């Protein structure tokens, strides 16, 4: 897969990736996903997204080749690869912040290395390809348990950990009311994972009816269309006895709809880094002293949010890229013991050769698309 | 308002990961005190630099590994080199990068043509899916674009 400019991608033959560092591995990709955050790249919203780049940070595959210092993997292992590239040695990795590694991205200090996510995230080619180079192969890649479906495994590289961490960062207490903005794959997974922390209500807000219907059934949550409301913040206050939700989670990021000023300043004129409507609603809908958890992706340099309300309401804001490696043991157990069904999110399986169609399908929310998996051809 | 799941405690896994100590940073970070050692840790051997890498001026040296895809080139590369002279705090870092991305898009088309390849924009944009799954909406989009284009054409013609 190769990016050619906003809304333009195609498949091309590229040279085989090489071992460039003794801790590298080369993985033959068997499945990769298009993530909602890939759409920010596809729409040209992320600075330093160069023509010729290959996207894809959610993938699983087979180890094809290993560098001389790789000890934990062997050729032929089936592995899932966390989306963040982590060295395991820097002070951030040592403290479990694998999404904030200091030794995987020379191009920006605000974000660690991420596969196929622009040069702002390190300039790595991603996994929407037949083969991909994986640095620090002893740290991130995890051998897929033999009884695990690869469709479940590929969603453990990002969607499940990000949804889970979104809920975890909410500090949810027994009996809490949790509101999730965005019924994309991450929002749906955050709604499902929120239950692990003991709330009494989980509410999801979006404007796409088929996704709300899906979320209601998949995540056992209440689902509401903000286009049916005069004001979603008033609606949420009212439904929480005029108090505010205990926890609000932003799973939308920089392309939210619902506020014309945000849309004009963030999407039409690019005066801010996309639209921060969901985050604005989260801050204004949460109770005083509540917690706002952010996993929606925002680009640099800044966004317009009501920071004065954060101060006056005494809010705690918690945000991060998911620390996939830290969460994997717990999440693998949830999947193996039947409490989570990641592959239930997959609605479309598309050959890698039809990647342009797959992006359009997901971007325009056609054919009731929730999650698309790309499958490289059998010849690879 | 009626709650939809009165029996929520029967949802598989309900409450099993609840952690009353989750306030407010634990368990995101397993604090070890290593932060105070700053950048004094054992790094992996550096990856050999085989292409031009633009580095943030907020770090003293390049990270041990990095991606080597699509090194900067052409006019967009010149703009990117300018951008990386400024910190991630500055507009003059990010806005030139976005500008360079747009220039790069045209460079990509020129590069295709130079190689004798005429890009199939319709296929690259996946319009087949729009025609298949959203024919009416797609027709409206095309008609709107055509109308706006025609109006601009008329305005320019009138100016001349």
Boltz contact constraints between the chains, C-beta under 6 A:
constraints:
  - contact:
      token1: [A, 4]
      token2: [B, 108]
      max_distance: 6.0
  - contact:
      token1: [A, 4]
      token2: [B, 124]
      max_distance: 6.0
  - contact:
      token1: [A, 5]
      token2: [B, 105]
      max_distance: 6.0
  - contact:
      token1: [A, 7]
      token2: [B, 125]
      max_distance: 6.0
  - contact:
      token1: [A, 8]
      token2: [B, 124]
      max_distance: 6.0
  - contact:
      token1: [A, 8]
      token2: [B, 125]
      max_distance: 6.0
  - contact:
      token1: [A, 10]
      token2: [B, 124]
      max_distance: 6.0
  - contact:
      token1: [A, 20]
      token2: [B, 47]
      max_distance: 6.0
  - contact:
      token1: [A, 21]
      token2: [B, 47]
      max_distance: 6.0
  - contact:
      token1: [A, 21]
      token2: [B, 65]
      max_distance: 6.0
  - contact:
      token1: [A, 23]
      token2: [B, 44]
      max_distance: 6.0
  - contact:
      token1: [A, 47]
      token2: [B, 94]
      max_distance: 6.0
  - contact:
      token1: [A, 47]
      token2: [B, 97]
      max_distance: 6.0
  - contact:
      token1: [A, 47]
      token2: [B, 98]
      max_distance: 6.0
  - contact:
      token1: [A, 48]
      token2: [B, 97]
      max_distance: 6.0
  - contact:
      token1: [A, 49]
      token2: [B, 101]
      max_distance: 6.0
  - contact:
      token1: [A, 50]
      token2: [B, 70]
      max_distance: 6.0
  - contact:
      token1: [A, 50]
      token2: [B, 104]
      max_distance: 6.0
  - contact:
      token1: [A, 51]
      token2: [B, 104]
      max_distance: 6.0
  - contact:
      token1: [A, 51]
      token2: [B, 108]
      max_distance: 6.0
  - contact:
      token1: [A, 52]
      token2: [B, 70]
      max_distance: 6.0
  - contact:
      token1: [A, 53]
      token2: [B, 69]
      max_distance: 6.0
  - contact:
      token1: [A, 53]
      token2: [B, 70]
      max_distance: 6.0
  - contact:
      token1: [A, 87]
      token2: [B, 44]
      max_distance: 6.0
  - contact:
      token1: [A, 89]
      token2: [B, 41]
      max_distance: 6.0
  - contact:
      token1: [A, 89]
      token2: [B, 42]
      max_distance: 6.0
  - contact:
      token1: [A, 90]
      token2: [B, 41]
      max_distance: 6.0
  - contact:
      token1: [A, 91]
      token2: [B, 34]
      max_distance: 6.0
  - contact:
      token1: [A, 91]
      token2: [B, 35]
      max_distance: 6.0
  - contact:
      token1: [A, 91]
      token2: [B, 41]
      max_distance: 6.0
  - contact:
      token1: [A, 94]
      token2: [B, 34]
      max_distance: 6.0
  - contact:
      token1: [A, 95]
      token2: [B, 29]
      max_distance: 6.0
  - contact:
      token1: [A, 95]
      token2: [B, 30]
      max_distance: 6.0
  - contact:
      token1: [A, 95]
      token2: [B, 32]
      max_distance: 6.0
  - contact:
      token1: [A, 96]
      token2: [B, 29]
      max_distance: 6.0
  - contact:
      token1: [A, 96]
      token2: [B, 30]
      max_distance: 6.0
  - contact:
      token1: [A, 97]
      token2: [B, 29]
      max_distance: 6.0
  - contact:
      token1: [A, 103]
      token2: [B, 63]
      max_distance: 6.0
  - contact:
      token1: [A, 103]
      token2: [B, 64]
      max_distance: 6.0
  - contact:
      token1: [A, 104]
      token2: [B, 63]
      max_distance: 6.0
  - contact:
      token1: [A, 104]
      token2: [B, 65]
      max_distance: 6.0
  - contact:
      token1: [A, 105]
      token2: [B, 63]
      max_distance: 6.0
  - contact:
      token1: [A, 106]
      token2: [B, 53]
      max_distance: 6.0
  - contact:
      token1: [A, 106]
      token2: [B, 55]
      max_distance: 6.0
  - contact:
      token1: [A, 106]
      token2: [B, 62]
      max_distance: 6.0
  - contact:
      token1: [A, 106]
      token2: [B, 63]
      max_distance: 6.0
  - contact:
      token1: [A, 106]
      token2: [B, 66]
      max_distance: 6.0
  - contact:
      token1: [A, 107]
      token2: [B, 56]
      max_distance: 6.0
  - contact:
      token1: [A, 108]
      token2: [B, 56]
      max_distance: 6.0
  - contact:
      token1: [A, 108]
      token2: [B, 88]
      max_distance: 6.0
  - contact:
      token1: [A, 109]
      token2: [B, 56]
      max_distance: 6.0
  - contact:
      token1: [A, 109]
      token2: [B, 58]
      max_distance: 6.0
  - contact:
      token1: [A, 109]
      token2: [B, 59]
      max_distance: 6.0
  - contact:
      token1: [A, 110]
      token2: [B, 88]
      max_distance: 6.0
  - contact:
      token1: [A, 122]
      token2: [B, 67]
      max_distance: 6.0
  - contact:
      token1: [A, 123]
      token2: [B, 67]
      max_distance: 6.0
  - contact:
      token1: [A, 123]
      token2: [B, 69]
      max_distance: 6.0
  - contact:
      token1: [A, 124]
      token2: [B, 67]
      max_distance: 6.0
  - contact:
      token1: [A, 125]
      token2: [B, 69]
      max_distance: 6.0
  - contact:
      token1: [A, 135]
      token2: [B, 65]
      max_distance: 6.0
  - contact:
      token1: [A, 171]
      token2: [B, 22]
      max_distance: 6.0
  - contact:
      token1: [A, 174]
      token2: [B, 18]
      max_distance: 6.0
  - contact:
      token1: [A, 195]
      token2: [B, 11]
      max_distance: 6.0
  - contact:
      token1: [A, 195]
      token2: [B, 14]
      max_distance: 6.0
  - contact:
      token1: [A, 196]
      token2: [B, 13]
      max_distance: 6.0
  - contact:
      token1: [A, 196]
      token2: [B, 16]
      max_distance: 6.0
  - contact:
      token1: [A, 196]
      token2: [B, 17]
      max_distance: 6.0
  - contact:
      token1: [A, 197]
      token2: [B, 17]
      max_distance: 6.0
  - contact:
      token1: [A, 197]
      token2: [B, 18]
      max_distance: 6.0
  - contact:
      token1: [A, 198]
      token2: [B, 15]
      max_distance: 6.0
  - contact:
      token1: [A, 198]
      token2: [B, 18]
      max_distance: 6.0
  - contact:
      token1: [A, 201]
      token2: [B, 3]
      max_distance: 6.0
  - contact:
      token1: [A, 220]
      token2: [B, 5]
      max_distance: 6.0
  - contact:
      token1: [A, 220]
      token2: [B, 11]
      max_distance: 6.0
  - contact:
      token1: [A, 222]
      token2: [B, 4]
      max_distance: 6.0
  - contact:
      token1: [A, 239]
      token2: [B, 1]
      max_distance: 6.0
  - contact:
      token1: [A, 300]
      token2: [B, 94]
      max_distance: 6.0
  - contact:
      token1: [A, 301]
      token2: [B, 94]
      max_distance: 6.0
  - contact:
      token1: [A, 316]
      token2: [B, 24]
      max_distance: 6.0
  - contact:
      token1: [A, 339]
      token2: [B, 12]
      max_distance: 6.0
  - contact:
      token1: [A, 339]
      token2: [B, 13]
      max_distance: 6.0
  - contact:
      token1: [A, 356]
      token2: [B, 123]
      max_distance: 6.0
  - contact:
      token1: [A, 356]
      token2: [B, 124]
      max_distance: 6.0
  - contact:
      token1: [A, 356]
      token2: [B, 126]
      max_distance: 6.0
  - contact:
      token1: [A, 357]
      token2: [B, 126]
      max_distance: 6.0
  - contact:
      token1: [A, 357]
      token2: [B, 128]
      max_distance: 6.0
  - contact:
      token1: [A, 357]
      token2: [B, 129]
      max_distance: 6.0
  - contact:
      token1: [A, 359]
      token2: [B, 126]
      max_distance: 6.0
  - contact:
      token1: [A, 360]
      token2: [B, 126]
      max_distance: 6.0
  - contact:
      token1: [A, 360]
      token2: [B, 129]
      max_distance: 6.0
  - contact:
      token1: [A, 361]
      token2: [B, 129]
      max_distance: 6.0
  - contact:
      token1: [A, 366]
      token2: [B, 129]
      max_distance: 6.0
  - contact:
      token1: [A, 366]
      token2: [B, 133]
      max_distance: 6.0
  - contact:
      token1: [A, 366]
      token2: [B, 134]
      max_distance: 6.0
  - contact:
      token1: [A, 367]
      token2: [B, 133]
      max_distance: 6.0
